[in-house]
């Protein structure tokens, strides 16, 4: 796999992981704070779990293809736990050259 492809995949899954966290938190708010329904947790719990597992797999692929050191890989894995931390990691890794930017599309 090309590093740019892996970087794009990582970014997409990191964003999906953060979005699924938000949806699950919304479902938990409705269930536990409003006491209204647990439907959101029933739907978004498994969705978040699946995206979380995908994020872990893509992180291992990125570690191999992008040749991340142990610290970067550890930070990527830890970022999957707190809500929205995968977005922070994406920005940090991009700013520090660990996650390549997308290749520009030529215009004609």
C-alpha angles and dihedrals in degrees: 000000000000117000091234091054092049091048091052091048091048092051093049094049092044090054092046090050091053092046092049089051090055092049092049091048089051090051091049091050091053092046102042106025103033093030088214110122141342093211093105092055091046091053104034098037094070091038091055091044091054094046090046091055091047090051090054092051093047090048090056090048090049090049090056101039099037092039095231118186120238093264094055092046091048091051091049091052094045090049089066092069108058116060114266094000091121088068090052090049092049091054093044093048092048093048091050096047096250094113114045120227118245116274112256116252111236115240123210 
